[in-house]
Amino acid sequence: MRLIRKFIEKDGSGSITLHPEEAEDMWHIYNLLAIGDQVRATTVRRVQKETSTGATDSDRVRISLTIVVEKVDFDPQSNNVRLSGKNTSESKYVKMGSYHTLTLEPNKDFTLVKAFWDSVALERVKAAVDPTERADVAAIIMTEGLANVCLITSEMTLVRARIEVPVPRKRRGTGADSHQKTLEKFFEQILQAILRHVNFKIIKCIIVASPGFTRDQFLEYLWNETQKRTDELKTLIENRNKFVKAHSSSGHKHSLKEVLNDPEVIPKLADTKALGEVKALQDFYDMLRNDADRAVYGVRHVLTCNERLAIDTLLISDALFRSQNIATRKRYVTLVESVRQNGGHVRIFSSLHVSGEQLGQLGGVAAILRFPILDLDDDEEEEEEVAVPLPLDSAGTETEATTSSSSAGSTKKGTTHTTGATKVKSSEIVKEGNANEANDDHYVDDYDEDDADLPPPNRNHELNIAELGLEDDDDVIDEEEEKKEKPEKPEKQK
């Protein structure tokens, strides 16, 4: 991407004009756009004109529009970003305030106006216009009959070609020849995809991964073809040392995460930009396995550790910065700036990168700490634990109990409550969510103002007697008297 013009005021407002050149630039643009921004770009509209004879004639006119962004869509297959919103610029063809859609695509200039350019947005612009930030790793993930040719950058993983060929099983006799011919046809399609999509002037490493021996068979076919077609495949011969073999569990894209973590592959990726995010996430998992108190994930735990100045490396997904809620986006921007001011490192992961997908499963944010913090789980338990006073007993005092407030439908079983001389076993489930919503007529309210020694009842915290299976005090039956009236029946011998 090329930077055409940049004008930022002291208060952070301003505009930037950009010229996208390739697919990865459109991903940067998608992450830069936010609801409420203004975008100015050229577009083509069909305009109807009325001739002197009364007939109508339509013509396509190129005009410049400025819209306030209300909706943003990104299509990685067609490599364009579609914006919709109200028009704010005057035009004889388009009315002010009418809704229109702009399509941003490669090799088409546009101007982005923001009320405030935060540090995360400016950093993304800087990374996008850096000519060294390009795809420098290619990967071919295959199995018999299926192959994915991918380009891996520091921001995203692009599937440039997906090849599927039904390969028959190897059988005795003529079946073996059919299997081999189909396999060679499959390998030839992969070879042509490499020539079309891989730029060997930029690519530093080509990973060929598969389960079993499919990768060995493909490379054997590839080098045999280079000897037969020397002039056509001269580029492959010159870059033979860039090919690296690796093992994968399948031929699908998701197998890339295990391939990039392969100890044999990592040294080959040492000088590539795709390794940065993968290595940072692997360091987090190693810390979580070896010293769990120095690895945290989840928004609440990470924010708590940042307040204690404990974060050494922050891992955060760019999906969090695309929130339509301005306060939510500002919250994560503030977190990033705070970590940097405290001397920590920040790694912003792309949600389209294989490592970013893994981080998204952890809530989109994680951190490696400078020192262990042991009381994070204790703080969480204290917040989830609340006191639930029980009904007043004959002495006018409450029986203390605690229960977990993890959900409105959580339960407490097997508690024995004392009322006078009778013991009532609450083996039935006491629902917390209904305790505060019960009718006042169901509460125990035998308090007399003349009894100064007894504390007044608190209606907001007393348990519902009906939920214990008792509707009135007269229904309470002394268990000992009941046993005297009804003697126990002898148990039958088995």
Secondary structure, 3 states (H helix, E strand, C coil): CEEEEEEECCCCCEEEEEECCCHHHHHHHHHHCCCCCEEEEEEEEEEEEECCCCCEEEEEEEEEEEEEEEEEEEECCCCEEEEEEEECCCCCCCCCCCEEEEEECCCCCEEEEECCCCHHHHHHHHHHHCCCCCCCEEEEEEECCEEEEEEECCCEEEEEEEEECCCCCCCCCHHHHHHHHHHHHHHHHHHHHHHHHCCCCCCCEEEEEECCCHHHHHHHHHHHHHHHCCCCCHHHHHCHHHEEEEECCCCCHHHHHHHHCCCCCHHHHCCCCCHHHHHHHHHHHHHHHHCHHHEEECHHHHHHHHHCCCEEEEEEEHHHHHCCCHHHHHHHHHHHHHHHHCCCEEEEECCECHHHHHHHCCCCEEEEECCCCCCHHHHHHHHHEEECCCCECCCCCECCCEEECCCCCCCCCCEEEEECCEEEEECCCCCCCCCCCCCHHHCCCCCCCCCCCCCCCCCCCCCCHHHHCCCCHHHCCCHHHHHHHCCCCCCCCC
